[in-house]
C-alpha cells in the first residue's frame, strides 16, 4: 500500500496527546518527532502515496532533496519546541502545536497542489490556538487578524489552483512561474505567508502576542513553509529579487525603534526571510542551496532567540526593552544562549548564519546584482545592530532594572542548549549541512577574504553602536506602538467602518424598529394564548378533556357514516 | 510537569516605574558593572577595529565590483550603514511612534 506522509503521522499522533496523563504525555510528545524522523529516513526517494480522485492524481508524499531538508529541520524544530514547552500543562497548546508542525511537514512533502492547500489551511487553523492561548484580549484580537489573513492566503491559493488546473490540466506541484494568471495568483498566496512587503504585518502583529512557547513554534514553520513553496514553484523568478531585497532592508528600521523585544525578533525574522527570497529569485543551484541552508540555520537561531526572550517573559513578566536590563545576574545561562543566537543571526564566523548567508551573498556578487548586494550588506550590518546587539544588550545588560528572578526552567534551558549546539556546530563544521542541500555544493565559507571582510562589517557595526550609545544619540527604548501597515485595517479601516455604520445607522434603526414592532405584536399574541392562564397554556379538568375527545370521536363517526 | 500560569512572577509589575533610578546594591556588583571596565571593553573594540582595518592591506579581494576593492570598504560601509540606520529610524519615530495603547482606544 501507499506510504503515509510523515506530516500526517504527526497530526494523527497529536490527537493522542489530550488523553495521556502527565509524564507519559511528555515522553510521548518527545518520542513522536523522533519516531517520525526515523520513519522518514527509511522512506525511498520519489513520488509516493499517489491515488486518483475526481480524475486528478494526488501525490500525497514526494521525497526529494528539497523537501527532505525542510522536513528534517521542521522535525528538529518540533522536537526542540516540545522540550521548550514541557512545563506547560495545557493539552490544547500541545495538541495544536503538534498539529501545526505536522501540517507544515505535510505541506513540505506534498507533491500536488491540493494536498498542499489542505496542509496550508491546517497550519493556519492549528497555529492560531498558540496565539489565543495567551488569554489576553490583545492576543485574541491579534489572533483573529492573523487567522483572517492566513485563511485568506489559503483561499487565494485555492483560487490559483483552480486556474492552474484549467490552464494545465494537472495539479502537480512543480515549477510554476509568473507567466500565467494561475502563477500570479499562487504567488500572492505564497507571498502573504512569506510576509512580503505590505503583506507582512500579520507576522509582527501576531507572533509577539502568542504564548511564551507558542511563539517559538510559530517562528519555525509558517514563513519557512512559504520559503519552501517559493523555492519549489518560483526559483529563478526575477521579481523575487527586488521583493526580497526590500524585505531585508525595511523591517530593520522598525526593529531599531521597537520596544517589545519579541516584536524586534519578528521584524528581524522578516528581514532574514528577505535573504532567502533573494536567493530563490536569483535561482541558480547555489542560490537555491543558499536559501535552503539559510532557512535551516535561521529556524534554529530564530527559535533560540525567541526561546531566550520567552524565558525572560516567563520569569519577569515582560519583554519590553524599557522595563528590562541587568538580567544577566539572574539568568546567566539564558543570556549566554541568547548571545549564541545573536552571533548566529549576525553571521559571525564560527556560527551558523555565516556559512549559510554567504552562499546567497556570493551568488548576488557573482550574478552582478550590485544594488541588491549593497542592500543585503546593509541589512547584514543592520541585523547585527538590532538583533545581535540590541536584544542581548537591553535585556541582559544595559542599565540594571532592579528586576531579579530565577533562571529559566530546566526544560527551557535544555531546548535552548540543543539549538545553541546546532548553531555553533553548523558554523564550525558546515559539511553535514552542505551535504543535505538540494544541489551539490562547491563552496568554502572559511577563506581569509570572507572572514576578514565579514568581521570588518560586524565589528564596525558594533563600533557604531558603541559610539552612538556613548554619545547619547542612540534612541532610548520607549513604551510605544509603532505604526505599520496594520494601521490601514486597524485604524483607518476601523474608522471608515464606524463612520459608515453611523451614517447607515438611521436606516438600520428604522428597519430594525419596524421589524421589532412586528415581532413584538407576534410575541404579544403568542403570549396571550400560551401564557399559564392563556387559552392553550392553562390546565383543564380531565373530565372536560374526555368530554371533548368523545365529541371529536363522535364527529369522526358521523363523518365516516355519511361519506 | 508543573502547570504554571504564563508568567510566574506577579511581583514584577511593569508599571511600578522608577527602575531608571535603581542602583545595583554593592554586593551584587560584578566586574562589568564598573564603568571603568566598560571603558576597557570599548577600547578593546577600538583596537580590534583598528587591527581589522590595518590587515585589509594584505587581504586579497576577488569580487566583481570595484567598490569591494576599496581600502577598508567593509569597515567603512558597516559603520556608515549602522549610523545611518539608527538616525533614520530615530527620525521615523516622529511619524510612526504612538502611545502604547494607541489601538485600544
HADDOCK unambig.tbl for C-alpha pairs under 7 A between the chains (distance, minus, plus):
assign (segid A and resid 22 and name CA) (segid B and resid 1 and name CA) 6.50 0.50 0.50
assign (segid A and resid 23 and name CA) (segid B and resid 1 and name CA) 6.95 0.50 0.50
assign (segid A and resid 86 and name CA) (segid B and resid 1 and name CA) 6.94 0.50 0.50
assign (segid A and resid 87 and name CA) (segid B and resid 1 and name CA) 5.28 0.50 0.50
assign (segid A and resid 87 and name CA) (segid B and resid 2 and name CA) 5.72 0.50 0.50
assign (segid A and resid 87 and name CA) (segid B and resid 3 and name CA) 6.53 0.50 0.50
assign (segid A and resid 88 and name CA) (segid B and resid 3 and name CA) 5.71 0.50 0.50
assign (segid A and resid 88 and name CA) (segid B and resid 4 and name CA) 6.79 0.50 0.50
assign (segid A and resid 89 and name CA) (segid B and resid 1 and name CA) 6.91 0.50 0.50
assign (segid A and resid 89 and name CA) (segid B and resid 2 and name CA) 6.76 0.50 0.50
assign (segid A and resid 89 and name CA) (segid B and resid 3 and name CA) 4.65 0.50 0.50
assign (segid A and resid 253 and name CA) (segid B and resid 85 and name CA) 6.51 0.50 0.50
assign (segid A and resid 253 and name CA) (segid B and resid 89 and name CA) 5.05 0.50 0.50
assign (segid A and resid 254 and name CA) (segid B and resid 89 and name CA) 6.93 0.50 0.50
assign (segid A and resid 256 and name CA) (segid B and resid 86 and name CA) 6.74 0.50 0.50
assign (segid A and resid 256 and name CA) (segid B and resid 89 and name CA) 6.49 0.50 0.50
assign (segid A and resid 257 and name CA) (segid B and resid 89 and name CA) 6.43 0.50 0.50
assign (segid A and resid 257 and name CA) (segid B and resid 90 and name CA) 6.90 0.50 0.50
assign (segid A and resid 313 and name CA) (segid B and resid 7 and name CA) 6.74 0.50 0.50
assign (segid A and resid 314 and name CA) (segid B and resid 6 and name CA) 6.29 0.50 0.50
assign (segid A and resid 314 and name CA) (segid B and resid 7 and name CA) 4.47 0.50 0.50
assign (segid A and resid 314 and name CA) (segid B and resid 8 and name CA) 6.41 0.50 0.50
assign (segid A and resid 315 and name CA) (segid B and resid 7 and name CA) 6.09 0.50 0.50
assign (segid A and resid 315 and name CA) (segid B and resid 8 and name CA) 6.04 0.50 0.50
assign (segid A and resid 315 and name CA) (segid B and resid 9 and name CA) 5.99 0.50 0.50
assign (segid A and resid 316 and name CA) (segid B and resid 9 and name CA) 6.01 0.50 0.50
assign (segid A and resid 316 and name CA) (segid B and resid 12 and name CA) 6.25 0.50 0.50
assign (segid A and resid 317 and name CA) (segid B and resid 7 and name CA) 5.30 0.50 0.50
assign (segid A and resid 317 and name CA) (segid B and resid 9 and name CA) 6.34 0.50 0.50
assign (segid A and resid 317 and name CA) (segid B and resid 12 and name CA) 6.62 0.50 0.50
assign (segid A and resid 318 and name CA) (segid B and resid 14 and name CA) 6.95 0.50 0.50
assign (segid A and resid 323 and name CA) (segid B and resid 14 and name CA) 6.59 0.50 0.50
assign (segid A and resid 365 and name CA) (segid B and resid 63 and name CA) 6.66 0.50 0.50
assign (segid A and resid 365 and name CA) (segid B and resid 64 and name CA) 6.79 0.50 0.50
assign (segid A and resid 378 and name CA) (segid B and resid 81 and name CA) 5.73 0.50 0.50
assign (segid A and resid 381 and name CA) (segid B and resid 78 and name CA) 5.66 0.50 0.50
assign (segid A and resid 381 and name CA) (segid B and resid 81 and name CA) 6.85 0.50 0.50
assign (segid A and resid 381 and name CA) (segid B and resid 82 and name CA) 6.59 0.50 0.50
assign (segid A and resid 382 and name CA) (segid B and resid 82 and name CA) 5.95 0.50 0.50
assign (segid A and resid 385 and name CA) (segid B and resid 82 and name CA) 6.92 0.50 0.50
assign (segid A and resid 400 and name CA) (segid B and resid 22 and name CA) 6.89 0.50 0.50
assign (segid A and resid 400 and name CA) (segid B and resid 24 and name CA) 6.51 0.50 0.50
assign (segid A and resid 401 and name CA) (segid B and resid 19 and name CA) 5.14 0.50 0.50
assign (segid A and resid 401 and name CA) (segid B and resid 20 and name CA) 6.97 0.50 0.50
assign (segid A and resid 401 and name CA) (segid B and resid 22 and name CA) 6.38 0.50 0.50
assign (segid A and resid 402 and name CA) (segid B and resid 19 and name CA) 6.44 0.50 0.50
assign (segid A and resid 402 and name CA) (segid B and resid 22 and name CA) 5.98 0.50 0.50
assign (segid A and resid 402 and name CA) (segid B and resid 24 and name CA) 6.87 0.50 0.50
assign (segid A and resid 448 and name CA) (segid B and resid 59 and name CA) 6.95 0.50 0.50
assign (segid A and resid 449 and name CA) (segid B and resid 59 and name CA) 5.85 0.50 0.50
assign (segid A and resid 449 and name CA) (segid B and resid 60 and name CA) 6.21 0.50 0.50
assign (segid A and resid 449 and name CA) (segid B and resid 61 and name CA) 6.27 0.50 0.50
assign (segid A and resid 453 and name CA) (segid B and resid 74 and name CA) 5.86 0.50 0.50
assign (segid A and resid 456 and name CA) (segid B and resid 52 and name CA) 6.03 0.50 0.50
assign (segid A and resid 456 and name CA) (segid B and resid 74 and name CA) 5.75 0.50 0.50
assign (segid A and resid 456 and name CA) (segid B and resid 75 and name CA) 4.67 0.50 0.50
assign (segid A and resid 457 and name CA) (segid B and resid 74 and name CA) 5.05 0.50 0.50
assign (segid A and resid 457 and name CA) (segid B and resid 75 and name CA) 5.02 0.50 0.50
assign (segid A and resid 457 and name CA) (segid B and resid 78 and name CA) 4.58 0.50 0.50
assign (segid A and resid 458 and name CA) (segid B and resid 78 and name CA) 6.67 0.50 0.50
assign (segid A and resid 459 and name CA) (segid B and resid 49 and name CA) 6.20 0.50 0.50
assign (segid A and resid 460 and name CA) (segid B and resid 49 and name CA) 6.54 0.50 0.50
assign (segid A and resid 460 and name CA) (segid B and resid 75 and name CA) 5.52 0.50 0.50
assign (segid A and resid 460 and name CA) (segid B and resid 78 and name CA) 5.45 0.50 0.50
assign (segid A and resid 460 and name CA) (segid B and resid 79 and name CA) 4.90 0.50 0.50
assign (segid A and resid 461 and name CA) (segid B and resid 78 and name CA) 5.22 0.50 0.50
assign (segid A and resid 461 and name CA) (segid B and resid 79 and name CA) 5.11 0.50 0.50
assign (segid A and resid 461 and name CA) (segid B and resid 82 and name CA) 5.78 0.50 0.50
assign (segid A and resid 463 and name CA) (segid B and resid 45 and name CA) 6.91 0.50 0.50
assign (segid A and resid 464 and name CA) (segid B and resid 79 and name CA) 5.42 0.50 0.50
assign (segid A and resid 464 and name CA) (segid B and resid 82 and name CA) 6.15 0.50 0.50
assign (segid A and resid 464 and name CA) (segid B and resid 83 and name CA) 6.00 0.50 0.50
assign (segid A and resid 474 and name CA) (segid B and resid 86 and name CA) 6.89 0.50 0.50
assign (segid A and resid 475 and name CA) (segid B and resid 90 and name CA) 6.11 0.50 0.50
assign (segid A and resid 479 and name CA) (segid B and resid 100 and name CA) 5.88 0.50 0.50
assign (segid A and resid 480 and name CA) (segid B and resid 97 and name CA) 6.21 0.50 0.50
assign (segid A and resid 480 and name CA) (segid B and resid 98 and name CA) 5.67 0.50 0.50
assign (segid A and resid 480 and name CA) (segid B and resid 99 and name CA) 4.88 0.50 0.50
assign (segid A and resid 480 and name CA) (segid B and resid 100 and name CA) 4.13 0.50 0.50
assign (segid A and resid 481 and name CA) (segid B and resid 97 and name CA) 5.86 0.50 0.50
assign (segid A and resid 481 and name CA) (segid B and resid 98 and name CA) 5.10 0.50 0.50
assign (segid A and resid 481 and name CA) (segid B and resid 99 and name CA) 5.76 0.50 0.50
assign (segid A and resid 481 and name CA) (segid B and resid 100 and name CA) 4.77 0.50 0.50
assign (segid A and resid 481 and name CA) (segid B and resid 102 and name CA) 6.70 0.50 0.50
assign (segid A and resid 482 and name CA) (segid B and resid 96 and name CA) 5.03 0.50 0.50
assign (segid A and resid 482 and name CA) (segid B and resid 97 and name CA) 4.67 0.50 0.50
assign (segid A and resid 482 and name CA) (segid B and resid 98 and name CA) 6.04 0.50 0.50
assign (segid A and resid 483 and name CA) (segid B and resid 96 and name CA) 4.84 0.50 0.50
assign (segid A and resid 483 and name CA) (segid B and resid 97 and name CA) 6.53 0.50 0.50
